[in-house]
Amino acid sequence: MTALQIVEPAAADACCTSSGLPVLGAEEAQGKAQLFKALADPNRLRLLSIVKASDGGEACVCDLTEPLDLGQPTVSHHLKILVDAGLLRREKRGTWAYYSLVPGALERTAGVLSDL
């Protein structure tokens, strides 16, 4: 008969290699993968670039359809993915939504690979 091993939730997600260095746990890897999936689309990269370059660092969804030559529903879908990934924030003003970069999001994104 074998004894059951109880593993704390925080410890279950992280493990160590034989060198003792921590490795990426499943939950953390899932979050980082969502970020990279959001960045893996050329239209989403262009949206980030347009928002970053916009006056005041924000852009209305109405101003983002023409530069990408995409319809509003498609642009809104891409923007939602960027918001869900933590790269953009959305602010509703009347009937329009305005998007801006989450402060520090691009810097944190750049550091993700170096932290592996």
Beta strands, then each sheet from edge to edge (+ up, - down):
strand 1: 15-16
strand 2: 22-23
strand 3: 58-60
strand 4: 88-93
strand 5: 96-101
sheet 1: 1+ 2-
sheet 2: 3+ 5- 4+
end
